[in-house]
Amino acid sequence: MTTLSQAPALPAPPTLLRPQAVAPVPKRQRLLLPGLVFLLLAAVVIGAGAGALSIPVPALLGILLHKLGLTTSLAFEPQQEAVLWAIRLPRVCLGVLVGAALGLAGTSMQGLFRNPLADAGLIGISSGASLAAVATIVLDVKLMALLTSWGPLREWLGFYLLPLVAFAGACGTTFLVYRISREGGRTVVATMLLVGIAINALAGACTGLLTYVATDEQLRSITFWGLGSLGGASWPTVLRLLPFLLFPLLLLPRLGKPLNLLALGEEQAAHLGLPVNSLKRQLIGLSTLAVGASVAVVGSIGFLGLLVPHLIRIVAGPDNRRVLPGSALGGAAVLVLADTLARTLVAPAELPIGILTALLGAPTFLWILLRQRKLRRA
């Protein structure tokens, strides 16, 4: 007879039922966001102080404290105060807003298409804004005469017409792509990609036709608008753009966890309870709002929404909860630094920022692709 003390020991519970230890977060991932915040602050200080009239950091702090109504012993000149407040600071703020918006939109589109080579221009946002802007430039006289003959309204439209029409063009092409790609009450991502390619080609052809019939003066305006610039920055411009970018900047970083689930595939994400169609609409709508408003104000700026998320993923890994805020901070810092180089490299002239981002972004992007290929072979 087997006694209780001689009874065989019960088997250990399965490993899957035991609480698993949480893997520690690598140090470089923990330091990523604080490092990007420091980089952005450094970019803002450099962008505000560098230029034909140099503004040292003590003078910069003195001006800001003076504007806040605080007394300070930091000396500055009236000319430095005028340049910083009227020219440099609005330009830096505009660069921060646009860079963060483009970085977030690029990350969102890559998560939506589950493709690291995707960006917001893939579904026609940038091409639609460009087509609308070029049409406005070429047909400006006839369009203004058609819209109104009242002087004050004509003056108001002359100031706001190009950004408004460019934003409407971005929204229009995106809505067209979205509607065509709807099948059976849901949005098919593969169809959206193909429709976006077709819409981009059509918008490019129409833009080329309008460029062909444009005058020399209109061609100059089209060229400079297409290359992008922050040169038109002012406090009214920043305040007009802020309401459009506020929702994308606040809401897109909150979609990191749903994007992680979407990376498993649409069916798997739906089985886990993710409202896939609602998430698609949010991503498309917020990205269109971010890119359309940005392109409408500063023109086309390439490679930023494509390159910055790649660089962030090298450090942060695939977790979109870190990649989204990291792309916002990184995009803002990169655009502010690129704008600083654009206006100081060939001073007193100014390089279009789109040229500079392409010159810096294309080689970096090729290096990333070659690095990934080398890692795959290894």
Secondary structure per residue as TSV (DSSP state, phi and psi in degrees):
chain	resnum	aa	ss	phi	psi
A	1	M	-	360.0	132.2
A	2	T	-	-86.7	123.9
A	3	T	-	-79.5	169.5
A	4	L	S	-64.2	-37.4
A	5	S	T	-70.6	-21.6
A	6	Q	T	-94.0	-0.8
A	7	A	S	-64.5	142.5
A	8	P	-	-63.4	144.0
A	9	A	-	-67.5	143.0
A	10	L	-	-69.5	145.7
A	11	P	-	-66.6	149.5
A	12	A	-	-65.3	147.7
A	13	P	-	-62.3	151.6
A	14	P	-	-56.9	151.3
A	15	T	G	-64.0	-33.1
A	16	L	G	-66.4	-23.2
A	17	L	G	-87.0	-10.6
A	18	R	S	-80.7	145.7
A	19	P	-	-63.5	130.0
A	20	Q	-	-88.5	140.4
A	21	A	-	-71.1	135.5
A	22	V	-	-77.3	126.4
A	23	A	-	-66.0	135.5
A	24	P	-	-66.8	145.2
A	25	V	-	-75.0	129.0
A	26	P	-	-56.1	150.2
A	27	K	H	-61.8	-38.9
A	28	R	H	-66.4	-30.1
A	29	Q	H	-73.9	-35.9
A	30	R	H	-67.8	-31.8
A	31	L	T	-90.2	-4.1
A	32	L	H	-62.3	-57.0
A	33	L	H	-64.4	-45.2
A	34	P	H	-59.7	-37.7
A	35	G	H	-65.1	-39.2
A	36	L	H	-68.7	-36.2
A	37	V	H	-62.2	-43.8
A	38	F	H	-63.1	-41.5
A	39	L	H	-62.3	-41.9
A	40	L	H	-64.9	-42.6
A	41	L	H	-62.3	-41.4
A	42	A	H	-64.3	-40.2
A	43	A	H	-63.8	-39.7
A	44	V	H	-64.5	-43.5
A	45	V	H	-64.2	-44.0
A	46	I	H	-65.0	-44.9
A	47	G	H	-64.3	-36.1
A	48	A	H	-76.7	-27.5
A	49	G	H	-97.7	-25.0
A	50	A	-	-85.4	145.6
A	51	G	S	151.7	-171.6
A	52	A	S	-59.4	-36.5
A	53	L	S	-107.6	106.6
A	54	S	-	-74.4	137.8
A	55	I	-	-122.3	104.9
A	56	P	-	-63.5	163.2
A	57	V	H	-60.5	-43.2
A	58	P	H	-59.9	-42.1
A	59	A	H	-65.9	-36.7
A	60	L	H	-62.0	-47.1
A	61	L	H	-64.6	-38.5
A	62	G	H	-63.0	-40.5
A	63	I	H	-65.8	-43.9
A	64	L	H	-64.9	-42.0
A	65	L	H	-65.1	-37.2
A	66	H	H	-65.0	-39.9
A	67	K	H	-67.3	-27.1
A	68	L	T	-82.8	-0.7
A	69	G	T	83.6	17.2
A	70	L	-	-100.9	141.0
A	71	T	-	-79.2	141.4
A	72	T	-	-148.8	154.0
A	73	S	-	-94.6	1.1
A	74	L	-	-76.0	121.3
A	75	A	-	-84.4	146.7
A	76	F	-	-154.2	160.2
A	77	E	-	-95.6	151.2
A	78	P	H	-58.8	-34.8
A	79	Q	H	-65.5	-39.6
A	80	Q	H	-63.1	-40.5
A	81	E	H	-63.3	-42.8
A	82	A	H	-65.2	-43.8
A	83	V	H	-66.3	-44.4
A	84	L	I	-64.4	-47.6
A	85	W	I	-76.4	-34.4
A	86	A	I	-93.3	-24.8
A	87	I	I	-120.9	-58.6
A	88	R	I	-70.7	-49.6
A	89	L	H	-65.5	-43.2
A	90	P	H	-60.4	-36.3
A	91	R	H	-67.4	-42.0
A	92	V	H	-64.9	-43.6
A	93	C	H	-61.9	-41.4
A	94	L	H	-64.0	-40.8
A	95	G	H	-63.6	-39.1
A	96	V	H	-63.7	-46.8
A	97	L	H	-63.9	-49.2
A	98	V	H	-68.1	-43.0
A	99	G	H	-62.3	-43.1
A	100	A	H	-64.1	-40.7
A	101	A	H	-65.1	-43.9
A	102	L	H	-67.6	-38.7
A	103	G	H	-63.7	-44.0
A	104	L	H	-65.3	-42.2
A	105	A	H	-64.8	-40.7
A	106	G	H	-62.6	-44.8
A	107	T	H	-62.2	-40.8
A	108	S	H	-64.3	-42.7
A	109	M	H	-68.0	-36.7
A	110	Q	H	-65.4	-37.1
A	111	G	H	-69.7	-37.7
A	112	L	H	-65.8	-46.8
A	113	F	H	-84.9	-7.1
A	114	R	T	52.2	45.2
A	115	N	-	-142.9	118.4
A	116	P	T	-69.1	-9.7
A	117	L	T	-95.4	3.0
A	118	A	-	-83.6	152.9
A	119	D	-	-149.7	179.9
A	120	A	G	-65.7	-27.5
A	121	G	G	-69.6	-11.9
A	122	L	G	-68.1	-26.0
A	123	I	G	-107.0	19.9
A	124	G	T	89.7	10.6
A	125	I	H	-65.8	-52.8
A	126	S	H	-68.5	-41.0
A	127	S	H	-67.6	-36.0
A	128	G	H	-66.0	-41.4
A	129	A	H	-65.2	-40.1
A	130	S	H	-65.0	-43.2
A	131	L	H	-62.1	-45.6
A	132	A	H	-63.4	-40.8
A	133	A	H	-66.9	-42.8
A	134	V	H	-64.9	-41.4
A	135	A	H	-61.7	-38.4
A	136	T	H	-66.1	-41.5
A	137	I	H	-65.6	-44.1
A	138	V	H	-72.7	-39.3
A	139	L	T	-100.3	21.7
A	140	D	H	-57.5	-50.3
A	141	V	H	-63.5	-49.4
A	142	K	H	-65.2	-39.2
A	143	L	H	-66.5	-42.8
A	144	M	H	-64.6	-40.9
A	145	A	H	-65.3	-33.4
A	146	L	H	-73.7	-36.2
A	147	L	H	-71.4	-44.2
A	148	T	-	-161.3	154.0
A	149	S	-	-117.2	7.6
A	150	W	-	-90.4	127.4
A	151	G	H	-56.3	-54.4
A	152	P	H	-59.2	-40.4
A	153	L	H	-68.7	-35.8
A	154	R	H	-63.0	-41.0
A	155	E	H	-65.8	-41.8
A	156	W	H	-64.0	-43.4
A	157	L	H	-66.5	-34.6
A	158	G	H	-61.2	-28.8
A	159	F	H	-86.8	-37.5
A	160	Y	H	-103.7	-10.1
A	161	L	H	-62.0	-48.5
A	162	L	H	-61.7	-49.5
A	163	P	H	-61.2	-39.9
A	164	L	H	-66.3	-44.2
A	165	V	H	-67.8	-40.0
A	166	A	H	-62.4	-41.8
A	167	F	H	-65.2	-40.9
A	168	A	H	-64.2	-37.7
A	169	G	H	-64.2	-40.8
A	170	A	H	-62.8	-45.1
A	171	C	H	-65.7	-38.8
A	172	G	H	-64.7	-47.1
A	173	T	H	-67.0	-38.1
A	174	T	H	-65.6	-42.3
A	175	F	H	-62.9	-38.9
A	176	L	H	-63.8	-45.4
A	177	V	H	-61.7	-42.4
A	178	Y	H	-64.4	-43.2
A	179	R	H	-68.6	-40.4
A	180	I	H	-67.4	-32.4
A	181	S	T	-84.2	2.9
A	182	R	E	-80.4	127.6
A	183	E	E	-138.0	122.3
A	184	G	T	61.3	34.0
A	185	G	T	81.4	5.5
A	186	R	E	-135.1	159.4
A	187	T	E	-93.9	122.5
A	188	V	-	-91.2	117.0
A	189	V	H	-64.9	-40.1
A	190	A	H	-62.6	-42.7
A	191	T	H	-64.7	-39.6
A	192	M	H	-60.2	-39.6
A	193	L	H	-63.4	-45.7
A	194	L	H	-67.7	-41.8
A	195	V	H	-64.1	-39.8
A	196	G	H	-60.2	-40.3
A	197	I	H	-62.9	-42.9
A	198	A	H	-65.6	-43.1
A	199	I	H	-65.1	-38.8
A	200	N	H	-61.2	-43.1
A	201	A	H	-64.6	-42.2
A	202	L	H	-65.4	-44.9
A	203	A	H	-63.7	-38.3
A	204	G	H	-64.0	-39.3
A	205	A	H	-66.0	-43.2
A	206	C	H	-65.2	-39.0
A	207	T	H	-63.3	-41.4
A	208	G	H	-63.6	-38.4
A	209	L	H	-64.9	-42.5
A	210	L	H	-67.3	-36.2
A	211	T	H	-65.2	-34.8
A	212	Y	H	-65.0	-36.0
A	213	V	H	-92.9	1.5
A	214	A	-	-76.7	154.3
A	215	T	-	-80.2	173.2
A	216	D	H	-61.7	-41.7
A	217	E	H	-65.9	-40.5
A	218	Q	H	-67.1	-37.0
A	219	L	H	-60.8	-39.3
A	220	R	H	-64.1	-43.1
A	221	S	H	-64.6	-41.5
A	222	I	H	-62.9	-43.5
A	223	T	H	-63.3	-47.6
A	224	F	H	-70.1	-35.1
A	225	W	H	-66.9	-41.0
A	226	G	H	-67.6	-26.1
A	227	L	H	-84.8	-14.5
A	228	G	-	81.6	142.2
A	229	S	-	-165.7	147.0
A	230	L	S	-100.3	12.9
A	231	G	T	-65.3	-22.9
A	232	G	T	-89.4	16.8
A	233	A	-	-69.7	140.0
A	234	S	-	-157.1	167.6
A	235	W	H	-61.5	-41.5
A	236	P	H	-60.3	-36.7
A	237	T	H	-64.1	-44.8
A	238	V	H	-62.7	-43.1
A	239	L	H	-69.2	-32.0
A	240	R	H	-70.0	-35.7
A	241	L	H	-79.2	-30.4
A	242	L	H	-56.5	-45.1
A	243	P	H	-61.5	-33.4
A	244	F	H	-71.4	-35.2
A	245	L	H	-91.5	-10.9
A	246	L	H	-63.5	-45.3
A	247	F	H	-65.4	-49.8
A	248	P	H	-59.2	-41.4
A	249	L	H	-67.0	-29.3
A	250	L	H	-89.5	-34.4
A	251	L	H	-94.2	-36.1
A	252	L	G	-61.7	-42.0
A	253	P	G	-61.6	-18.7
A	254	R	G	-81.1	-6.2
A	255	L	G	-98.0	17.4
A	256	G	H	-63.4	-47.4
A	257	K	H	-64.8	-45.9
A	258	P	H	-59.3	-36.3
A	259	L	H	-66.6	-34.9
A	260	N	H	-62.9	-40.4
A	261	L	H	-67.9	-38.7
A	262	L	H	-63.8	-26.8
A	263	A	T	-64.4	-20.4
A	264	L	T	-73.1	-16.0
A	265	G	-	117.4	151.3
A	266	E	H	-65.1	-42.7
A	267	E	H	-66.7	-44.5
A	268	Q	H	-64.2	-40.9
A	269	A	H	-64.7	-39.0
A	270	A	H	-65.3	-38.7
A	271	H	H	-65.0	-27.6
A	272	L	T	-83.2	2.7
A	273	G	T	95.7	9.7
A	274	L	-	-81.6	126.5
A	275	P	-	-74.9	89.2
A	276	V	H	-63.2	-47.0
A	277	N	H	-64.4	-40.4
A	278	S	H	-63.6	-40.3
A	279	L	H	-63.7	-40.9
A	280	K	H	-60.6	-45.0
A	281	R	H	-62.5	-40.3
A	282	Q	H	-64.0	-45.3
A	283	L	H	-63.7	-44.8
A	284	I	H	-67.3	-45.4
A	285	G	H	-64.4	-47.2
A	286	L	H	-68.7	-38.0
A	287	S	H	-67.1	-40.0
A	288	T	H	-63.0	-42.4
A	289	L	H	-61.4	-44.1
A	290	A	H	-67.1	-51.1
A	291	V	H	-73.9	-41.4
A	292	G	H	-61.8	-45.0
A	293	A	H	-65.9	-39.1
A	294	S	H	-66.8	-48.5
A	295	V	H	-63.7	-35.7
A	296	A	H	-63.1	-30.1
A	297	V	H	-94.3	-43.4
A	298	V	H	-111.2	-3.2
A	299	G	-	87.6	-172.6
A	300	S	-	-81.9	128.3
A	301	I	-	-126.5	109.5
A	302	G	-	-86.1	162.2
A	303	F	S	71.9	-16.6
A	304	L	H	-67.4	-50.2
A	305	G	H	-71.3	-14.5
A	306	L	H	-93.5	-39.7
A	307	L	H	-83.5	-45.0
A	308	V	H	-59.4	-46.4
A	309	P	H	-59.2	-34.2
A	310	H	H	-61.0	-47.9
A	311	L	H	-63.8	-38.4
A	312	I	H	-66.8	-39.3
A	313	R	H	-66.6	-29.0
A	314	I	H	-59.0	-36.1
A	315	V	H	-93.0	-45.1
A	316	A	H	-86.2	-15.6
A	317	G	T	80.6	-168.4
A	318	P	T	-83.1	-2.8
A	319	D	-	-70.2	111.3
A	320	N	H	-68.3	-16.3
A	321	R	H	-66.5	-23.6
A	322	R	H	-100.8	-33.5
A	323	V	H	-67.8	-39.1
A	324	L	H	-64.2	-55.5
A	325	P	H	-64.7	-33.8
A	326	G	H	-64.1	-38.2
A	327	S	H	-67.4	-36.3
A	328	A	H	-63.8	-48.8
A	329	L	H	-66.4	-43.3
A	330	G	H	-66.0	-42.2
A	331	G	H	-62.3	-40.9
A	332	A	H	-63.6	-45.8
A	333	A	H	-65.0	-43.2
A	334	V	H	-64.2	-42.2
A	335	L	H	-69.1	-38.9
A	336	V	H	-65.0	-43.1
A	337	L	H	-66.8	-40.2
A	338	A	H	-64.4	-39.1
A	339	D	H	-66.9	-36.9
A	340	T	H	-62.5	-43.1
A	341	L	H	-65.5	-40.0
A	342	A	H	-61.6	-34.4
A	343	R	H	-97.5	-3.1
A	344	T	H	-115.4	-22.2
A	345	L	T	-65.3	-42.2
A	346	V	T	-119.0	32.0
A	347	A	T	-56.4	142.0
A	348	P	T	-83.3	-1.1
A	349	A	S	-77.3	175.1
A	350	E	-	-138.6	128.7
A	351	L	-	-77.0	140.5
A	352	P	-	-62.2	134.3
A	353	I	H	-68.1	-25.8
A	354	G	H	-63.9	-35.4
A	355	I	H	-64.7	-44.1
A	356	L	H	-66.9	-43.2
A	357	T	H	-65.5	-34.1
A	358	A	H	-70.1	-41.7
A	359	L	H	-64.3	-36.8
A	360	L	H	-84.8	-34.3
A	361	G	H	-79.1	-39.9
A	362	A	H	-62.4	-49.9
A	363	P	H	-62.1	-37.8
A	364	T	H	-65.2	-39.8
A	365	F	H	-66.3	-40.7
A	366	L	H	-62.4	-39.2
A	367	W	H	-63.1	-38.9
A	368	I	H	-64.6	-43.5
A	369	L	H	-63.4	-44.0
A	370	L	H	-64.9	-36.0
A	371	R	H	-65.9	-43.0
A	372	Q	H	-64.7	-39.0
A	373	R	H	-64.3	-38.9
A	374	K	H	-64.9	-39.5
A	375	L	H	-66.5	-38.5
A	376	R	H	-64.6	-40.5
A	377	R	H	-66.1	-37.3
A	378	A	-	-69.7	360.0
